[in-house]
Amino acid sequence: MRKLSVWIPAITMAVAMVLVACGDDGDDGAAPSEADQTAGDTDTAESDDAEEPTPEAVEPETTVRLLTHDSFSVSDGLFDQFTLDTGIDVEVVKGGDAGELVSRAILTAGEPEADVMFGVDNTFLQRALDAELFEPYRSGVLDSIPDEFELDPDNQVTPIDYGDVCVNYWRSEVDGEVPTSIDDLAQPEYAAQFVTMDPEASSPGFAFLLATIAKYGEDGWQDYWRQVADGGVAVTSGWSDAYYGEFIPGGGDKAIVTSYATSPVAEMIFATVDYDEPPTGVLTDGCFRQIEFAGVLAGTDNPEAAGALIDFMVGPEFQADIPLNMFVFPVNESVPVPDAFDQWATTVENPLTLDPIEIEANRSRWTEEWAEIVLR
């Protein structure tokens, strides 16, 4: 997520596995990604005011600017056919992680620096909607997207991808029996082996905090974190510092880490060792779903071109390109995932979610309370 963030999204993980060097915290896009990317109960009725610009209405030789997070990655030449079909060139502008994207867009609201923004996830969605950053646009491809991903009934944003932030463990290095639930991390023997990220600085770190709030409720999440903190959990500022610093693959001594359900895929694809199975396991109890969205920025001079780009991003060519570049799942259910995802991605049957409105209303209080408990 991000945009996972999250994936946070997990593309930083993939690059790091290739280069054995990485930076942070563009990995927290969020997932995608830092990615909740959440399945909600909101209605998905079409806005009466939304227009449907079509690529045919676009003047040739148009350039559309796409503002996105630092973890955005697509195959070389992916936009070439789109340009040939529509006459629209795509200029990608990267602007930090998901939170930074929203803040940046708020500063230029009404006079945007780009035409489309991609990478806002459900943990920042309500902040963006409250700031009226987007104008309604309903893509004709939405019929291929499950309702659970459409969190905005007014079609100000369009879902593009999703992923799950989950606790991972290095199978061969866990001291004792492997954990089966995030409940186990409250036990000192597991907490001492666990590294996570500061939710004030990291998208996957924030997503895991949200997972504990969703699982244990307002009356229980603080006690959970007190036990985890007392047990000796390690905290880093970002995903890369944790996964390639404190966690086993980076030479650290922690066998348990906050990461993604797709981490095993990247471990297998970029492994320098011939594994029979992924060396990482995933706790599917306690995963938080991150959904990444794109939207036409209000005030753009190119609304038709912007709408055409969003159509392309939910179309089959772009959707098929997502998994092995950003290590998240496409939302278009007509697009199959690569064999590597079928083989090694962990399926999360019941991801945890929270309403974006609730997240935005409580974000500051939750992160401040977490810091008082864990970083005291």
Order of alpha helices (4+ residues) and beta strands (2+ residues): alpha-beta-alpha-beta-alpha-beta-alpha-beta-beta-alpha-beta-alpha-alpha-beta-beta-alpha-beta-alpha-alpha-alpha-beta-alpha-alpha
